[in-house]
Amino acid sequence: PVDAQIDQLANTPVLIITGMRNPGLTDAQVDALRRDVQAGGFIFINNTSGYSEFDQAARALIKRVMPDEKLALVPMSSPLFHCLYDIRQLRAAVTHQLRKSDLEAVTVQGRLAIVYSPSDTLGMLKGIHDPYANAYDADSARKLALNILCFGLEQ
């Protein structure tokens, strides 16, 4: 774990923020995140269990970090879906039915700098699944999480 302080962020090429509630970052921490992103840093924000409270907080945080940029759906043609695994489809955790990706991102200086997953991408990696959660199945989650990490390291 790292604190949102610029000296720690500078040595962290990929920052992952995950949770179920508002992370409650201070203005100084948000400023550190902004400076890190502007300097080439990459942030992945994962909504554990797909909770609405975290969704609202994550969207507000992204707006605070990059107030002049907007979240946009990441198309399946994006290199993010093809950098390690060639992901062409994803499945839901409970039903195992095909589902669309809901990854969103903020583009900064022509690159995806903040990627947000309103669905839980990381929970299934631990083999833990809330049956009421909005999550990907284990195989989809593994491939997607590794692609996001690989993509973030390449930025």
DSSP file (Angstrom, degrees, kcal/mol; ACC not computed):
  #  RESIDUE AA STRUCTURE BP1 BP2  ACC     N-H-->O    O-->H-N    N-H-->O    O-->H-N    TCO  KAPPA ALPHA  PHI   PSI    X-CA   Y-CA   Z-CA
    1    1 A P              0   0    0      0, 0.0     2,-0.3     0, 0.0     0, 0.0   0.000 360.0 360.0 360.0 145.2    0.0    0.0    0.0
    2    2 A V        -     0   0    0     10,-0.0     2,-0.3     7,-0.0     7,-0.0  -0.930 360.0-123.4-128.0 155.1    1.0    3.6   -0.7
    3    3 A D        -     0   0    0     -2,-0.3     2,-2.7     2,-0.1     5,-0.1  -0.658  37.1-103.0 -90.8 154.4   -0.3    6.9    0.5
    4    4 A A  S    S+     0   0    0     -2,-0.3     2,-0.4     4,-0.1    28,-0.3  -0.417  77.7 129.2 -78.1  67.9   -1.4    9.5   -2.1
    5    5 A Q    >>  -     0   0    0     -2,-2.7     4,-2.5    27,-0.1     3,-1.0  -0.977  66.2-125.7-123.0 138.3    1.8   11.5   -1.6
    6    6 A I  H 3> S+     0   0    0     -2,-0.4     4,-2.0     1,-0.3     5,-0.1   0.806 107.5  56.9 -57.7 -33.8    3.8   12.5   -4.6
    7    7 A D  H 34 S+     0   0    0      1,-0.2     4,-0.4     2,-0.2    -1,-0.3   0.867 113.5  40.0 -68.6 -33.6    7.1   11.0   -3.3
    8    8 A Q  H X4 S+     0   0    0     -3,-1.0     3,-0.8     2,-0.2    -2,-0.2   0.865 113.9  53.5 -78.4 -37.6    5.5    7.6   -3.0
    9    9 A L  H >< S+     0   0    0     -4,-2.5     3,-2.0     1,-0.2    -2,-0.2   0.842  96.8  66.2 -66.5 -33.3    3.5    7.9   -6.2
   10   10 A A  T 3< S+     0   0    0     -4,-2.0    -1,-0.2     1,-0.3    -2,-0.2   0.789 105.2  44.5 -60.2 -27.3    6.6    8.7   -8.2
   11   11 A N  T <  S+     0   0    0     -3,-0.8    -1,-0.3    -4,-0.4    -2,-0.2   0.245 100.4  78.5 -99.6  11.9    7.9    5.2   -7.5
   12   12 A T    <   -     0   0    0     -3,-2.0    30,-0.3     1,-0.1    -1,-0.1  -0.872  54.9-176.7-123.9  96.0    4.6    3.5   -8.3
   13   13 A P  S    S+     0   0    0      0, 0.0    29,-1.1     0, 0.0     2,-0.5   0.812  78.3  35.0 -66.9 -29.1    4.0    3.1  -12.0
   14   14 A V  E    S-a   42   0A   0     27,-0.1     2,-0.5    29,-0.0    29,-0.2  -0.982  72.4-165.7-128.0 120.3    0.6    1.6  -11.6
   15   15 A L  E     -a   43   0A   0     27,-2.7    29,-3.1    -2,-0.5     2,-0.5  -0.902   4.4-161.0-105.8 130.8   -1.7    2.7   -8.7
   16   16 A I  E     -a   44   0A   0     -2,-0.5     2,-0.5    27,-0.2    29,-0.2  -0.955   6.0-172.9-114.7 125.3   -4.7    0.6   -7.9
   17   17 A I  E     +a   45   0A   0     27,-2.7    29,-2.8    -2,-0.5     2,-0.3  -0.977  17.2 162.2-114.8 123.7   -7.6    2.1   -5.8
   18   18 A T  E     +a   46   0A   0     -2,-0.5     2,-0.3    27,-0.2    29,-0.2  -0.978   9.7 108.5-140.7 152.7  -10.2   -0.4   -4.8
   19   19 A G  E     -a   47   0A   0     27,-1.2    29,-1.6    -2,-0.3    32,-0.2  -0.990  59.1-108.2 168.5-172.5  -13.0   -0.5   -2.2
   20   20 A M  S    S+     0   0    0     -2,-0.3    34,-0.6    27,-0.1     2,-0.2   0.459  93.1  42.7-122.4 -12.2  -16.6   -0.3   -1.3
   21   21 A R  S    S-     0   0    0     32,-0.1    33,-0.0    33,-0.1    30,-0.0  -0.756 103.2 -63.1-130.5 175.9  -16.9    3.1    0.2
   22   22 A N        -     0   0    0     -2,-0.2    32,-0.1     1,-0.2    -2,-0.1  -0.415  38.2-144.8 -61.4 124.8  -15.6    6.6   -0.4
   23   23 A P        -     0   0    0      0, 0.0    -1,-0.2     0, 0.0    31,-0.0   0.690  25.2-145.0 -68.7 -14.9  -11.8    6.6   -0.1
   24   24 A G        -     0   0    0      1,-0.2     2,-0.2    33,-0.0    -2,-0.1   0.890  23.9-174.6  59.1  47.9  -12.0   10.1    1.4
   25   25 A L        -     0   0    0      1,-0.1    -1,-0.2     2,-0.1     2,-0.0  -0.503  20.1-123.3 -77.9 144.5   -8.8   11.6   -0.1
   26   26 A T     >  -     0   0    0     -2,-0.2     4,-2.5     1,-0.1     5,-0.2  -0.282  27.4-104.4 -76.7 167.4   -7.7   15.1    1.0
   27   27 A D  H  > S+     0   0    0      1,-0.2     4,-2.4     2,-0.2     5,-0.2   0.884 123.5  53.3 -60.3 -38.4   -7.2   17.9   -1.5
   28   28 A A  H  > S+     0   0    0      2,-0.2     4,-2.0     1,-0.2    -1,-0.2   0.892 109.5  47.9 -64.9 -39.5   -3.4   17.4   -1.1
   29   29 A Q  H  > S+     0   0    0      2,-0.2     4,-2.2     1,-0.2    -2,-0.2   0.902 111.5  49.8 -68.0 -40.7   -3.7   13.7   -1.9
   30   30 A V  H  X S+     0   0    0     -4,-2.5     4,-2.5     1,-0.2    -2,-0.2   0.905 109.7  51.8 -63.5 -40.8   -5.9   14.5   -5.0
   31   31 A D  H  X S+     0   0    0     -4,-2.4     4,-2.5     2,-0.2    -1,-0.2   0.894 108.2  51.5 -62.2 -39.9   -3.4   17.1   -6.1
   32   32 A A  H  X S+     0   0    0     -4,-2.0     4,-2.2   -28,-0.3    -2,-0.2   0.906 110.0  49.3 -63.3 -41.5   -0.6   14.4   -5.8
   33   33 A L  H  X S+     0   0    0     -4,-2.2     4,-2.7     2,-0.2    -2,-0.2   0.919 110.6  50.8 -62.9 -43.1   -2.7   12.0   -7.9
   34   34 A R  H  X S+     0   0    0     -4,-2.5     4,-2.7     1,-0.2    -2,-0.2   0.938 111.2  46.9 -59.4 -48.5   -3.2   14.8  -10.5
   35   35 A R  H  X S+     0   0    0     -4,-2.5     4,-1.3     1,-0.2    -1,-0.2   0.879 112.3  51.4 -63.1 -37.4    0.5   15.6  -10.7
   36   36 A D  H  <>S+     0   0    0     -4,-2.2     5,-3.1     2,-0.2    -2,-0.2   0.934 111.6  45.9 -65.1 -46.2    1.3   11.9  -11.0
   37   37 A V  H ><5S+     0   0    0     -4,-2.7     3,-1.6     1,-0.2    -2,-0.2   0.918 111.9  51.5 -63.1 -43.6   -1.1   11.3  -13.8
   38   38 A Q  H 3<5S+     0   0    0     -4,-2.7    -1,-0.2     1,-0.3    -2,-0.2   0.780 107.7  53.9 -64.8 -26.0    0.1   14.4  -15.7
   39   39 A A  T 3<5S-     0   0    0     -4,-1.3    -1,-0.3    -5,-0.2    -2,-0.2   0.402 135.7 -83.5 -88.9   2.6    3.7   13.1  -15.3
   40   40 A G  T < 5S+     0   0    0     -3,-1.6    -3,-0.2     1,-0.2    -2,-0.1   0.434  79.7 146.3 113.3   0.7    2.7    9.8  -16.9
   41   41 A G      < -     0   0    0     -5,-3.1     2,-0.4    -6,-0.2    -1,-0.2  -0.224  36.8-141.1 -68.2 161.5    1.3    7.8  -14.0
   42   42 A F  E     -a   14   0A   0    -29,-1.1   -27,-2.7   -30,-0.3     2,-0.4  -0.988  11.9-165.5-128.6 132.1   -1.5    5.3  -14.4
   43   43 A I  E     -ab  15 114A   0     70,-2.6    72,-2.8    -2,-0.4     2,-0.5  -0.975   4.2-167.1-121.4 130.1   -4.4    4.7  -12.0
   44   44 A F  E     -ab  16 115A   0    -29,-3.1   -27,-2.7    -2,-0.4     2,-0.5  -0.976   8.2-164.8-112.0 124.5   -6.8    1.7  -12.1
   45   45 A I  E     -ab  17 116A   0     70,-3.1    72,-2.9    -2,-0.5     2,-0.5  -0.949   4.7-167.7-113.1 122.2   -9.9    2.1   -9.9
   46   46 A N  E     -ab  18 117A   0    -29,-2.8   -27,-1.2    -2,-0.5     2,-1.1  -0.930  17.1-142.1-114.7 128.1  -11.9   -1.0   -9.1
   47   47 A N  E >   -a   19   0A   0     70,-2.2     3,-1.6    72,-0.5     2,-0.2  -0.759  23.5-138.7 -89.3  98.3  -15.3   -1.0   -7.6
   48   48 A T  G >  S-     0   0    0    -29,-1.6     3,-1.1    -2,-1.1     6,-0.1  -0.402  84.6  -7.9 -59.5 122.2  -15.3   -3.9   -5.2
   49   49 A S  G 3  S-     0   0    0      1,-0.2    85,-1.2    -2,-0.2    -1,-0.3   0.409 110.7 -90.8  68.7   0.0  -18.7   -5.7   -5.6
   50   50 A G  G <   -     0   0    0     -3,-1.6    -1,-0.2    83,-0.2    -2,-0.1   0.825  64.4-179.0  70.6  31.0  -20.0   -2.9   -7.8
   51   51 A Y    <>  -     0   0    0     -3,-1.1     4,-2.1   -32,-0.2    -1,-0.2  -0.384  30.8-137.4 -69.4 140.4  -21.4   -0.9   -4.9
   52   52 A S  H  > S+     0   0    0      1,-0.2     4,-2.5     2,-0.2     5,-0.2   0.846 101.7  59.3 -67.2 -33.9  -23.2    2.3   -5.8
   53   53 A E  H  > S+     0   0    0      1,-0.2     4,-1.9     2,-0.2    -1,-0.2   0.935 110.4  41.4 -60.7 -45.2  -21.6    4.2   -2.9
   54   54 A F  H  > S+     0   0    0    -34,-0.6     4,-3.5     2,-0.2     5,-0.3   0.892 111.0  57.6 -69.6 -37.8  -18.1    3.5   -4.3
   55   55 A D  H  X S+     0   0    0     -4,-2.1     4,-2.4     1,-0.2     5,-0.2   0.941 109.6  44.2 -56.7 -48.9  -19.3    4.2   -7.8
   56   56 A Q  H  X S+     0   0    0     -4,-2.5     4,-2.0     1,-0.2    -1,-0.2   0.909 116.3  47.1 -62.6 -42.5  -20.4    7.7   -6.9
   57   57 A A  H  X S+     0   0    0     -4,-1.9     4,-2.6    -5,-0.2    -2,-0.2   0.899 111.8  50.3 -67.4 -40.7  -17.2    8.3   -4.9
   58   58 A A  H  X S+     0   0    0     -4,-3.5     4,-2.7     2,-0.2     5,-0.2   0.927 111.2  48.0 -64.5 -44.9  -14.9    7.0   -7.6
   59   59 A R  H  X S+     0   0    0     -4,-2.4     4,-2.0    -5,-0.3    -1,-0.2   0.898 113.2  48.3 -63.4 -39.2  -16.6    9.2  -10.3
   60   60 A A  H  X S+     0   0    0     -4,-2.0     4,-2.1    -5,-0.2    -2,-0.2   0.897 111.5  50.5 -66.2 -40.3  -16.3   12.2   -8.0
   61   61 A L  H  X S+     0   0    0     -4,-2.6     4,-2.7     2,-0.2    -2,-0.2   0.928 109.1  50.3 -63.1 -45.6  -12.6   11.4   -7.3
   62   62 A I  H  X S+     0   0    0     -4,-2.7     4,-2.9     1,-0.2    -1,-0.2   0.906 110.6  50.5 -59.8 -41.5  -11.8   11.1  -11.0
   63   63 A K  H  < S+     0   0    0     -4,-2.0    -1,-0.2     1,-0.2    -2,-0.2   0.875 111.1  48.9 -64.5 -37.4  -13.5   14.5  -11.6
   64   64 A R  H  < S+     0   0    0     -4,-2.1    -2,-0.2     1,-0.2    -1,-0.2   0.895 114.0  45.9 -68.0 -39.5  -11.4   16.0   -8.8
   65   65 A V  H  < S+     0   0    0     -4,-2.7    -2,-0.2     1,-0.3    -3,-0.2   0.935 133.0  16.3 -69.8 -46.0   -8.2   14.5  -10.1
   66   66 A M  S >< S+     0   0    0     -4,-2.9     3,-1.7    -5,-0.2    -1,-0.3  -0.669  71.4 171.6-128.7  76.1   -8.8   15.5  -13.8
   67   67 A P  T 3  S+     0   0    0      0, 0.0    -1,-0.1     0, 0.0    -3,-0.1   0.722  77.8  50.7 -63.5 -23.2  -11.6   18.2  -13.7
   68   68 A D  T 3  S+     0   0    0      2,-0.0     2,-0.3    -5,-0.0    -5,-0.1   0.440 101.2  75.3 -94.7   0.9  -11.3   19.0  -17.4
   69   69 A E    <   -     0   0    0     -3,-1.7     2,-0.4    -7,-0.2    -3,-0.1  -0.773  66.8-144.1-113.5 157.6  -11.5   15.4  -18.6
   70   70 A K        -     0   0    0     -2,-0.3    37,-0.4    37,-0.1     2,-0.2  -0.923  20.2-113.0-122.1 146.0  -14.4   13.1  -19.0
   71   71 A L        -     0   0    0     -2,-0.4     2,-0.3    35,-0.1    35,-0.2  -0.526  37.9-175.9 -68.9 140.0  -14.8    9.3  -18.5
   72   72 A A  E     -C  105   0A   0     33,-2.0    33,-2.6    -2,-0.2     2,-0.1  -0.988  33.6 -95.4-138.3 148.1  -15.5    7.5  -21.7
   73   73 A L  E     -C  104   0A   0     -2,-0.3    31,-0.3    31,-0.2    30,-0.1  -0.373  38.3-125.5 -60.3 135.4  -16.3    3.8  -22.4
   74   74 A V        -     0   0    0     29,-2.8    29,-0.2    -2,-0.1    -1,-0.1  -0.770  27.7-131.3 -85.0 117.6  -13.1    1.9  -23.4
   75   75 A P    >   -     0   0    0      0, 0.0     3,-2.3     0, 0.0     6,-0.3  -0.349  14.8-118.8 -70.0 150.8  -13.9    0.2  -26.8
   76   76 A M  T 3  S+     0   0    0      1,-0.3     5,-0.1    25,-0.1    11,-0.1   0.676 113.3  66.3 -62.2 -16.5  -13.0   -3.4  -27.2
   77   77 A S  T 3  S+     0   0    0      3,-0.0    -1,-0.3     4,-0.0     5,-0.0   0.571  77.5 114.2 -79.8  -8.6  -10.7   -2.4  -30.0
   78   78 A S  S X  S-     0   0    0     -3,-2.3     3,-1.7     1,-0.1     4,-0.3  -0.300  79.6-121.0 -62.8 144.6   -8.4   -0.6  -27.5
   79   79 A P  G >> S+     0   0    0      0, 0.0     3,-1.7     0, 0.0     4,-0.8   0.743 108.0  76.3 -56.5 -22.8   -4.9   -2.0  -26.9
   80   80 A L  G 34 S+     0   0    0      1,-0.3     3,-0.4     2,-0.2     4,-0.3   0.862  96.4  46.3 -56.6 -35.6   -5.9   -2.4  -23.3
   81   81 A F  G <4 S+     0   0    0     -3,-1.7     6,-3.0    -6,-0.3    -1,-0.3   0.467 121.6  36.5 -85.5  -1.3   -8.0   -5.5  -24.3
   82   82 A H  T <4 S+     0   0    0     -3,-1.7    -2,-0.2    -4,-0.3    -1,-0.2   0.252  83.8  96.9-135.9  13.6   -5.2   -6.9  -26.5
   83   83 A C  S  < S-     0   0    0     -4,-0.8     3,-0.1    -3,-0.4    -3,-0.1   0.849 109.9  -4.7 -81.9 -32.7   -1.8   -6.2  -24.8
   84   84 A L  S    S+     0   0    0      1,-0.6     2,-0.4    -4,-0.3    -3,-0.1   0.637 140.2  28.1-120.5 -59.2   -1.3   -9.6  -23.0
   85   85 A Y  S    S-     0   0    0     58,-0.3     2,-1.4    59,-0.0    -1,-0.6  -0.838  79.5-125.9-101.8 145.3   -4.5  -11.6  -23.7
   86   86 A D        -     0   0    0     -2,-0.4     2,-0.6    -3,-0.1    -4,-0.2  -0.721  34.8-166.2 -89.5  87.5   -6.5  -11.0  -26.8
   87   87 A I        +     0   0    0     -6,-3.0     3,-0.1    -2,-1.4    -6,-0.0  -0.669  27.0 155.6 -84.5 118.4   -9.8  -10.4  -25.0
   88   88 A R        +     0   0    0     -2,-0.6     2,-0.3     1,-0.3    -1,-0.2   0.547  67.2  19.5-115.0 -17.3  -12.8  -10.5  -27.3
   89   89 A Q        -     0   0    0     11,-0.1    -1,-0.3     9,-0.0     2,-0.3  -0.992  59.9-156.1-152.4 155.5  -15.5  -11.4  -24.8
   90   90 A L  E     -E   99   0B   0      9,-0.8     9,-2.6    -2,-0.3     2,-0.3  -0.911  11.9-144.9-129.2 156.3  -16.2  -11.3  -21.1
   91   91 A R  E     -E   98   0B   0     -2,-0.3    46,-2.4     7,-0.3     7,-0.2  -0.921  19.1-112.4-125.8 151.4  -18.5  -13.3  -18.9
   92   92 A A  B  >  -F  136   0C   0      5,-2.5     4,-1.4    -2,-0.3    44,-0.3  -0.516  23.3-129.3 -78.6 147.2  -20.6  -12.5  -15.8
   93   93 A A  T  4 S+     0   0    0     42,-2.3    45,-0.2    -2,-0.2    43,-0.1   0.915 101.1  36.0 -64.8 -46.2  -19.6  -14.1  -12.5
   94   94 A V  T  4 S+     0   0    0     41,-0.3    -1,-0.2    39,-0.2    42,-0.1   0.941 131.6  24.4 -78.5 -48.1  -23.0  -15.5  -11.5
   95   95 A T  T  4 S-     0   0    0      2,-0.1    -2,-0.2     1,-0.0    -1,-0.1   0.691  85.1-140.4 -93.3 -19.7  -24.5  -16.5  -14.9
   96   96 A H     <  +     0   0    0     -4,-1.4     2,-0.2     1,-0.3    -3,-0.1   0.632  55.5 142.4  62.3  15.7  -21.4  -17.0  -16.9
   97   97 A Q        -     0   0    0      1,-0.1    -5,-2.5    -6,-0.1    -1,-0.3  -0.496  62.9 -89.1 -80.1 154.8  -23.3  -15.4  -19.8
   98   98 A L  E     +E   91   0B   0     -7,-0.2     2,-0.3    -2,-0.2    -7,-0.3  -0.349  52.8 179.2 -60.4 142.6  -21.5  -13.1  -22.2
   99   99 A R  E     -E   90   0B   0     -9,-2.6    -9,-0.8    -3,-0.1     2,-0.2  -0.983  28.0-107.1-144.8 156.0  -21.5   -9.5  -21.0
  100  100 A K        -     0   0    0     -2,-0.3     2,-0.2   -11,-0.1   -11,-0.1  -0.487  37.4-106.5 -80.3 151.1  -20.1   -6.2  -22.3
  101  101 A S        -     0   0    0     -2,-0.2    -1,-0.1     1,-0.1   -25,-0.1  -0.527  24.9-168.1 -70.3 143.5  -17.2   -4.5  -20.8
  102  102 A D        +     0   0    0     -2,-0.2    -1,-0.1   -29,-0.1     2,-0.1   0.114  34.8 142.2-118.6  20.2  -18.1   -1.5  -18.8
  103  103 A L        -     0   0    0    -29,-0.2   -29,-2.8    14,-0.1     2,-0.3  -0.376  29.6-168.9 -61.9 136.9  -14.5   -0.2  -18.4
  104  104 A E  E     -CD  73 116A   0     12,-2.7    12,-3.3   -31,-0.3     2,-0.3  -0.894   3.7-171.3-123.8 156.6  -14.3    3.6  -18.6
  105  105 A A  E     -CD  72 115A   0    -33,-2.6   -33,-2.0    -2,-0.3     2,-0.5  -0.988  23.7-134.5-148.7 156.9  -11.2    5.8  -18.9
  106  106 A V  E     - D   0 114A   0      8,-2.3     7,-2.7    -2,-0.3     8,-1.4  -0.952  26.0-143.7-107.3 129.9   -9.9    9.3  -18.8
  107  107 A T  E     - D   0 112A   0     -2,-0.5     2,-0.4   -37,-0.4     5,-0.2  -0.834  18.6-177.4 -97.5 129.9   -7.5   10.1  -21.6
  108  108 A V  E >  S- D   0 111A   0      3,-2.9     3,-1.5    -2,-0.5    -2,-0.0  -0.994  70.9 -11.9-129.1 124.9   -4.6   12.4  -20.7
  109  109 A Q  T 3  S-     0   0    0     -2,-0.4    -1,-0.1     1,-0.3     3,-0.1   0.874 131.2 -51.8  52.7  41.3   -2.1   13.6  -23.3
  110  110 A G  T 3  S+     0   0    0      1,-0.2     2,-0.3    -3,-0.0    -1,-0.3   0.543 120.2  95.6  79.3   8.3   -3.4   11.0  -25.8
  111  111 A R  E <  S- D   0 108A   0     -3,-1.5    -3,-2.9    44,-0.0     2,-0.7  -0.949  83.7-104.5-130.7 151.3   -3.1    8.0  -23.4
  112  112 A L  E     + D   0 107A   0     -2,-0.3    -5,-0.2    -5,-0.2     3,-0.1  -0.640  47.4 164.7 -70.6 116.4   -5.5    6.2  -21.1
  113  113 A A  E     +     0   0A   0     -7,-2.7   -70,-2.6    -2,-0.7     2,-0.5   0.749  61.5  33.6-109.2 -32.9   -4.4    7.5  -17.7
  114  114 A I  E     -bD  43 106A   0     -8,-1.4    -8,-2.3   -72,-0.2     2,-0.5  -0.986  66.7-170.9-127.6 120.4   -7.2    6.6  -15.4
  115  115 A V  E     -bD  44 105A   0    -72,-2.8   -70,-3.1    -2,-0.5     2,-0.5  -0.948   5.1-165.4-113.2 130.1   -9.2    3.4  -16.0
  116  116 A Y  E     -bD  45 104A   0    -12,-3.3   -12,-2.7    -2,-0.5   -70,-0.2  -0.955   8.6-163.7-118.9 130.5  -12.3    2.8  -13.9
  117  117 A S  E     -b   46   0A   0    -72,-2.9   -70,-2.2    -2,-0.5     4,-0.2  -0.925   5.5-172.5-111.6 106.0  -14.1   -0.5  -13.6
  118  118 A P  S    S+     0   0    0      0, 0.0     2,-0.3     0, 0.0    16,-0.2   0.708  77.0  66.4 -66.9 -18.2  -17.7   -0.1  -12.2
  119  119 A S  S    S-     0   0    0     -3,-0.1     2,-0.6    14,-0.1   -72,-0.5  -0.771 105.2 -96.4-100.5 149.4  -17.8   -3.9  -12.0
  120  120 A D  B     +g  135   0D   0     14,-2.7    16,-1.5    -2,-0.3     4,-0.2  -0.521  47.0 166.9 -69.2 114.1  -15.6   -5.9   -9.7
  121  121 A T  S    S+     0   0    0     -2,-0.6    24,-0.3    -4,-0.2    -1,-0.2   0.646  73.2  42.8 -98.0 -21.0  -12.5   -7.0  -11.7
  122  122 A L  S >> S+     0   0    0      2,-0.1     3,-1.3     1,-0.1     4,-0.6   0.745  91.4  76.6-102.7 -26.4  -10.3   -8.0   -8.8
  123  123 A G  G >4>S+     0   0    0      1,-0.3     5,-1.5     2,-0.2     3,-1.3   0.874  93.3  53.1 -56.9 -42.7  -12.6  -10.0   -6.3
  124  124 A M  G >45S+     0   0    0      1,-0.3     3,-1.0     2,-0.2    -1,-0.3   0.691  93.9  72.4 -69.8 -16.7  -12.7  -13.2   -8.4
  125  125 A L  G <45S+     0   0    0     -3,-1.3    -1,-0.3     1,-0.3    -2,-0.2   0.804 100.8  45.6 -65.5 -26.9   -8.9  -13.2   -8.5
  126  126 A K  G <<5S-     0   0    0     -3,-1.3    -1,-0.3    -4,-0.6    -2,-0.2   0.439 118.2-114.3 -92.2  -1.6   -9.0  -14.2   -4.8
  127  127 A G  T < 5S+     0   0    0     -3,-1.0     2,-0.5     1,-0.3    -3,-0.2   0.665  78.8 125.8  75.8  15.4  -11.7  -16.8   -5.5
  128  128 A I      < +     0   0    0     -5,-1.5     2,-0.4     2,-0.0    -1,-0.3  -0.921  34.2 175.8-109.7 128.3  -14.1  -14.7   -3.4
  129  129 A H        -     0   0    0     -2,-0.5    -5,-0.0    -3,-0.1     6,-0.0  -0.977  27.9-146.5-139.8 127.6  -17.4  -13.7   -4.9
  130  130 A D    >   -     0   0    0     -2,-0.4     3,-2.4     1,-0.1     5,-0.1  -0.802  20.5-143.5 -82.3 117.0  -20.3  -11.9   -3.5
  131  131 A P  T 3  S+     0   0    0      0, 0.0    -1,-0.1     0, 0.0     4,-0.1   0.679 100.4  50.2 -62.0 -14.8  -23.3  -13.5   -5.4
  132  132 A Y  T 3  S+     0   0    0      2,-0.1     2,-0.1   -38,-0.0    -2,-0.0   0.419  91.0 110.0 -98.6   0.0  -25.0  -10.1   -5.5
  133  133 A A  S <  S-     0   0    0     -3,-2.4     2,-1.1     1,-0.1   -39,-0.2  -0.367  75.0-122.9 -78.2 153.6  -22.0   -8.3   -6.9
  134  134 A N        +     0   0    0    -85,-1.2   -14,-2.7   -16,-0.2     2,-0.3  -0.813  62.4 142.4 -91.2  94.0  -21.6   -6.9  -10.3
  135  135 A A  B     -g  120   0D   0     -2,-1.1   -42,-2.3   -16,-0.2   -41,-0.3  -0.887  52.2-113.8-137.5 161.9  -18.5   -8.9  -11.2
  136  136 A Y  B     -F   92   0C   0    -16,-1.5   -44,-0.3    -2,-0.3   -12,-0.2  -0.593  45.0 -98.0 -87.4 156.9  -16.8  -10.7  -14.1
  137  137 A D     >  -     0   0    0    -46,-2.4     4,-3.1    -2,-0.2     5,-0.2  -0.230  43.6 -95.7 -69.3 169.7  -16.2  -14.5  -13.9
  138  138 A A  H  > S+     0   0    0      1,-0.2     4,-2.5     2,-0.2     5,-0.2   0.883 122.9  45.8 -58.8 -44.7  -12.8  -15.8  -12.7
  139  139 A D  H  > S+     0   0    0      2,-0.2     4,-2.3     1,-0.2     5,-0.2   0.934 116.2  44.9 -66.7 -45.8  -11.4  -16.3  -16.2
  140  140 A S  H  > S+     0   0    0      1,-0.2     4,-2.8     2,-0.2     5,-0.2   0.922 114.5  49.6 -62.5 -43.8  -12.6  -12.9  -17.5
  141  141 A A  H  X S+     0   0    0     -4,-3.1     4,-2.9     2,-0.2     5,-0.3   0.910 110.8  49.5 -62.6 -43.5  -11.4  -11.2  -14.3
  142  142 A R  H  X S+     0   0    0     -4,-2.5     4,-2.3    -5,-0.2     5,-0.2   0.952 115.4  42.2 -61.0 -50.7   -7.9  -12.7  -14.5
  143  143 A K  H  X S+     0   0    0     -4,-2.3     4,-2.3     1,-0.2   -58,-0.3   0.917 117.0  47.5 -64.2 -43.6   -7.4  -11.8  -18.1
  144  144 A L  H  X S+     0   0    0     -4,-2.8     4,-2.6    -5,-0.2    -2,-0.2   0.926 112.3  48.4 -66.1 -44.8   -8.8   -8.3  -17.7
  145  145 A A  H  X S+     0   0    0     -4,-2.9     4,-2.4   -24,-0.3    -1,-0.2   0.914 113.3  47.4 -62.5 -43.1   -6.8   -7.6  -14.5
  146  146 A L  H  X S+     0   0    0     -4,-2.3     4,-2.8    -5,-0.3    -1,-0.2   0.884 111.9  50.4 -67.1 -37.5   -3.6   -8.8  -16.1
  147  147 A N  H  X S+     0   0    0     -4,-2.3     4,-3.2    -5,-0.2     5,-0.2   0.920 110.3  49.7 -65.2 -42.0   -4.2   -6.8  -19.3
  148  148 A I  H  X S+     0   0    0     -4,-2.6     4,-2.7     2,-0.2    -2,-0.2   0.930 113.4  46.2 -62.5 -44.1   -4.9   -3.6  -17.2
  149  149 A L  H  X S+     0   0    0     -4,-2.4     4,-2.2     2,-0.2    -2,-0.2   0.937 115.1  46.3 -62.4 -47.8   -1.7   -4.1  -15.3
  150  150 A C  H  X S+     0   0    0     -4,-2.8     4,-1.5     1,-0.2    -2,-0.2   0.931 114.1  48.6 -59.8 -47.0    0.3   -4.8  -18.4
  151  151 A F  H  X S+     0   0    0     -4,-3.2     4,-0.8     1,-0.2     3,-0.3   0.917 110.5  51.1 -60.3 -45.3   -1.3   -1.8  -20.2
  152  152 A G  H >< S+     0   0    0     -4,-2.7     3,-0.6     1,-0.2    -1,-0.2   0.871 108.5  51.3 -61.3 -38.4   -0.6    0.4  -17.2
  153  153 A L  H 3< S+     0   0    0     -4,-2.2    -1,-0.2     1,-0.2    -2,-0.2   0.796 107.5  54.1 -69.8 -27.2    3.1   -0.6  -17.1
  154  154 A E  H 3<        0   0    0     -4,-1.5    -1,-0.2    -3,-0.3    -2,-0.2   0.643 360.0 360.0 -80.1 -13.9    3.4    0.2  -20.8
  155  155 A Q    <<        0   0    0     -4,-0.8    -1,-0.2    -3,-0.6    -2,-0.1   0.508 360.0 360.0 -69.2 360.0    2.1    3.7  -20.4
